[in-house]
Amino acid sequence: MLSFDNILESNIKTGVFQYKTISIIGLIEFCDGVEYTFMSIMMTILKAEWNLTQAEVASLGSSFLMGIVGGNFICAYITDAIGRKTSFTIFVGLSVLLVYYTSLVQSFHEILLIRFLFGLVFGSTSPLGYVFISEVVESKVRGRFTFSLTILYVLGKIYLVGLCFIFLNDYKSGNWRGLIKFNTIPVFICFLGSIFYIKETVRYSMAKGKYSEAFQQIDDIAQINQSEESLKLTSKEKDGLIQWQIYQNKLNKQQNLNKDGLFSPDFKLITLKLWGLLILANYQNMSIYLLMPFLFAHNNSGFEAMLFLFIVELLFSFLIYHFIDNPKYGGRVRIIMISSIILLFVNFSLYVWGETIKIATRGLFSTSLILTSESYPLKLRSKGSGLAQGIGKLVAIPSPYIIFPLFYIDPYLPFGMLCILALLMILIAYSYPQDRTLKHLEVSKLAK
């Protein structure tokens, strides 16, 4: 049966359209890398500048997390209702306002609210970006294209460190307001790009029954990529796509997706394993977000140490990029397992010797997001991705109240706990039931 993945491979292919899309969505990931890291550094600055207590510092961390959880749930339920493009443009527009307003805050309660609202936007755009890219590229390059978001995210972190050399004196003082105001520029560029260049995904239009709109999108994108009139859809191909969508709707009904959703018989185990994986990945990720600036300040390290950490993280990301679409030596599940094993040894080294760097955290987290977006059919994709991230962050909300008390006992004690969590991640990855590396995104066979 003809499917959209077949049309993607024969008519649309990979070209200018996909590169333009990844550039715009990647730019917001770049900006998210900047803002996420800045939010972490700002905690140490405000602790010194505003004389914040340990509880207030923990509250800053948790308010951002609570916002991300809210954003994840918004992505899960709103994106399917109003579309991928509309959702993305709204959230990026809000990000412009919030980034600028952050530079103007004057009180602890203001920054607490701003961190929550920024978390709301961050939590919406993060899963949406992975869903968006996974739906517009061919299966043979889907992993690399989607993982490119991670590389751009890490480049954003490196860019921020460069700005830290210019705007900040150290981890406790400097012109942080000027730094954040400067970062309004790339976010605003992304907002304009989302208005004029981002298009709704064909898969979404097909699922909503907007066939004429979807067919026109396919012809337009094929012309952008190939510049050949002969690549326009034929009547036979259009009929085939309509039958394919009817088939998908029938499959959704057979799997009880309309009624049971993520906990339908075919997806219940996948959902529980993804939730467990994202909970554990978020705790690993939060260790970097919360502890990194405090550890550097504790060791009297300069911004050079942070820059080195991010450069190594970038190199590790390029390594994953090379293998993520290789089913023999890489693939989604195998990369998650290998990254978890690396984290086990890295956390153990930090706990015992207080040395080494966490190189696998972002790569592991991002590969988990790719695995999530590929594990569900279109009807559940944004909901499954948003809820998996939301549940992961929700359970991680208390992490500042766990990690900081351990840190004040011994700066490296939290990494002992993270060793145990890395072991659990290895077990989940080993038992994960499917890997769609190089496979078509939508399933094409009804159960017997």
N, C-alpha and C positions, 0 to 999 in steps of 0.2 A: 504493500500500500504506500502511495506517495505521502510523504510527511513534510512538514516545514523544514526539518533538518536536511532532507534531500534537496529542497529548493535553495536552502542556505548554501549548500555545497555546489550546486550546479548553476544557479542563476546569480545569487547575490555574491557569494564568495567573501573573501577577506580583502579589504582595501581601504580607500580613503574614508569611507563612512565609519568603519570600526575604529580607525586610528583617530578620527576626529572625536568620536564618542569617548574613547579611553582617555583622550587628552583632557576633556572637560571634566569627566567624572574623576579622573586621576588627579586633577588639580584640587578638587575638594578633599581628596585623600591626603594630598600634599599639605594642604592647609590644616587638616585634622591632625596630622603628625606634628605640625608646628604648635597648634593650640593645646593638644593633649600634653605635650612635653612642657609647654609653658605653664599650664595649670599645675603641673607637678613642681616646677621650680618656684612658682609664685607662693606655694605654701611655705617654703623655707624663708623667702623674703618677707612675707607678711608676718610670719611668726616673730621675726626679729624687729621689723618696722612697727608693727602694731602691738607687740608684746602679747601674742596670743598664747593661750594655755594649751596643754596637750589635748584636752577635750575639744577645744575649738579647732585645732589643726585636724583632728580626726573627723570633725563635723564637715570641714571643707572637703575632705576626701569623700565622705559618704554622700554629701549633697550632690556632687558631680555624678556619682554612681547612681543615685536615685533618679537623676535626670536622664541618664543613659537608659535605665530600665524603662522609664516612661516613653522615651523615644523609640526603643525597640518594640514596645507594644503598639505605638502609633503606626510604625512601619508594618507591623503584622496585620493590622486591621484596616488602616486607611488607604494604604497603597493599592490594594485590590479594588477599592471602591472608586478612587479618583484617578488611578493610573500611575505608572512609574514616572513619566516625565513631569506631570503636574506636581506630584509629591516632592520630587527632587528640587524643582525650581522654588517651591514654597520654602522648603527647609534651608536651602542655600541663601535665599533672600533674608530669612530670619537670622542666619549666621552672620551676615554682614552687619546687621544692626547690633547684635550681641557682642561681636568682637570689638566694635567701636565703643560701645557703652562700657565695656570692661575697663577701658582706659580712663573712665571718668568716675569710677566708684570711690566713695569716701569712707565707708563704714563696713564693719564686719558683716552685718546683716544684709547689706547691699551685695557684697561679693558672694555671700552664701546663696542669695537668690539668683544672681547672674550665673554662678557655677551650675546651679540646678537647671536653669533654662538652656545654658550652653550644652549641658549633658543631654538635654531633651533633643536638641538639634543634632548633636553628634550621634546619639543613639538611633536617630532616624536615617541619617545619610549613610552610616557605616554598612548595615546589612543591605540597604537598597542598592548601593553601588555594586556589590557582588552579584545580586540578583539581576540587575540591569545588564551588566557585561556578559553574564552567563547566557542570557537570552538572545544576544545579537551576534555571537561569533560561532564559527564552525567547531565541531567537536575536536578536531585534530589540533587546534590551537587554543581551545577554551581555557585550559589550565594556565597557560603562560599569559594570555591576555588578562585573565582575572587576577593572577598573582602579581601582575604589573602594578596593581593598586597598592600592594604591600611595598614594593620597591619605591614607589613615589611617596608613600607614607614615611618610610625611613629617610628618604632624601629630605622630606620636610623637617624631620628631627635634626638632621645635619645642618640644614639651612638655619634653623633656630639657634643652634650652638654658635654659628657664625655671627648671628645678630647679638648673641649674648656677649661676645667679645667687644662689640661696639657699644651696646646700651647698658650693660651691667658691670659692676665692679667685681662681684663674686656671687656666691649663692645666697647672700644675705642682704645685698644692697645694690642699688643702681636705678636707672631710669626705666623701670618696667612698664610704665604707662606709655612712654614713647615707643617701646618695642612692640607692644600689642597694637598700638594705633597704626604702626607701619604695616602690620600684617593684614589690615583691612583691604589693602590694594589687591593681593591675589584672590581673596575671597570674592571681591566685587567683580573681578574679571571672570571668575567662574560663574557667578550669577548671570552676567550678560551672556556668556556662552550657553548656559542652560536654557535661556529664553530663545535665542536665535538659531542654535545648532542641534540641540538634543531633540530627538524624535521619539514618540511613543514606540514601544517594542511591538513588532508584528505579532508575536505570540499573544500578547495581551489583547490586541485588537481582535484577533481571531477568537479568543476565548469569550469575548464580549459579543460575538456575533456580528461585528462590524467588518464584514467580508470585503465590501467595496473599498473601504478605507485601507484595509490590510493589503489588498492586491495593488492598490496605488502606491503604498509604501514600498512594497517589494520591487515594483518597476522603477521607482525613483532611486532606491538604494542601489539596485543593479546597474542603473545608468551612471550613478556617481562612481561606482567601483570599476565598471567595465567600459563605459562610454560606447555601448553597442545597443542599437535599437532591437536587434534580434533576440536579446535576452528578456524581452517582455514576456509576461506569463501568457500562455496559450489558454484557450477555453478549457481544454482537457486538464491542464494543470490547475486551473481555478476550481473546476469541479472536484478534482482529486483532493485539494486542500480543504474544501468544504466537507467532503466525506471523511477526511482525516480528523477534522474538528468534531464532527458528529460521533466518530469512533472514540475520541478522547472523552467526550461527554458521557458516552455509554460506559466507558471504563471507569470513570469517576463514580457513576451510579452503582456499578457492580461492586466497587471497593467501598461503598458506603461513605464516600468522601463528603457528600453533602450533609450527612447526619453525624458521622463520628469524627470526621476531620483527621487531625493528626493522630488520633487514637483508634483509627479504623484498623481492622486486623492486619492489613498489609504494612502498616506504618507505625504501629504501636511500639515495637521493639526498636525500630530506627529512631523514633522520637525520644525514647527514654535514654538510649545510648548517646545521642547527640546532646541532650540536656546534661547528662553526666560529664561528657567530654568538655562542653563549654563552661560548666561550673568550675571544673578543675583548671581549665586553660585560663579562665578569668582570675583565679587566685594566683596563678603563675604570673600573669600579666600585671596584676595589681602590685606584686612585690617590686617590680621595676618602677611602676608609676609612683608608688608611695615612698619606697626606700631609697631610690637612686640619689636624689639630691641630698638627702639626709646623710647617706653613707659618704658621699663625696665631701660634704661639709665636715662630717666627723673626722675624716682622714685628711682634712685641709688640702683637698685636691682642687685643681683649677678646672676650667672648662675644657682643657686639653684632654683630661681623663674621660669626660662625657663624649667628646668628639671621637676619641679612639673607640669607645664602646659602640657608638653608632656606625662607625666605618666598618668595624668587624661584623656588626649586625647586617649591614648592607651587603658585604661580601657573602655572608651565609645566605642571604635572600637570593642573590644571583645564583648560588649553587642550587637552591631549591627550584628556582625558575628553570634551570637547565634540565632538571629531572622530573618536574611535576607532570609532564605529558608523556613520560616514558613508562609504559606499564611493566616493563621488565625490571628496570632498576629503580624506578620511582613510583609515580602514581600517588593519589591522595592519601590513602590509608597507610601505605608503607612510609611515606614522609612523616606523617603524624607519629607513627611508632618510633621511627629513628630519632625524630626531634625530642620525643619524650624520654628516650634513653639518654640522649645528650644532656637534657635538663636534669635527669637524675644524677649524673656524674658532676655536672656543674654545681648544682645545689649542695651536693655532698662536699665538694671541694670548698665552697664558700663557708659552709657550716663548720668544717674541721679546720681548714687552714686560713680562712678569710681571704682567699685569693681566687683568681680567675674571673671571668666575666660571663654574663648570661647572654649567649649568642643565639639561642634557638627559640626564644619566647615569641616574638612577633611572627616568625615564620610558621611556628606551630599554630598559633591563634588564627592566622589568615588561611592556612590550609584547612583548618577546621570549618571556617566560614564557607570556603569553596565546596567542601564535602557536603555541608548542610544545604546549600543552594542546589546542588546536583542530586540530592537524595529524594527530593519531592517532585511531584508533577506540578504543572503551572498553577493549578487551583490551590495548592497548598504551599507554593514556593515562598512567597513573601511572608505568609503567616508562619510557616515552619522556620524560616531564617530569623524573622523578628523575635518570635517566642523563644527560640533556642538561645539567642543572645540575651534576651530579656531575663529569662530564668537564670542564665549563667551569671549575669550582673546582679540580679536580685539576691541570690544566695551570697554573692561577694560583697554586698553592702556592709555587713558587719566586719569585713576584713580589716579596716583601719583600727577597729577596737581590739582586734586580735594581734595584728602585726606590730603596732606601735608599742604596746606593753612588752612584747617579746623583745623588740628592738632596744628599749630602754633598760632591759635586763642585760642583754648582750646584743650588739648590733648585727651579729650573724646568726642568732638563734632562730629567726623566722625561716631560714633556709633549711633547717632540720625538718620542720613541718612540711616544707615544699618537696622534700625528698619523697615523703610518703605519698603525696598527691601525684608526683610523677610516676610512681609505681602503678597507681590506679589508672592513670591515663594509658599506660602501656597495655594493661589488661583490656581496657575498653577498645583500643585500636586493634588489638589482636583478634578480638571477637566480633568486630564490626561486620555486618552481613553483606555489604555491597560496596563496589568502587566503580564509578562510571567514567574513569579515565578513558578518553578517546571514544566513548560511546555516545549515541544520540541522547539529547537531554530528556526528551519525552519517551516513555515506554510505548511500544507499538504492538503489544500482544495481550489479548484478553485472557484472563484466567479461565481454565476449563471447568 
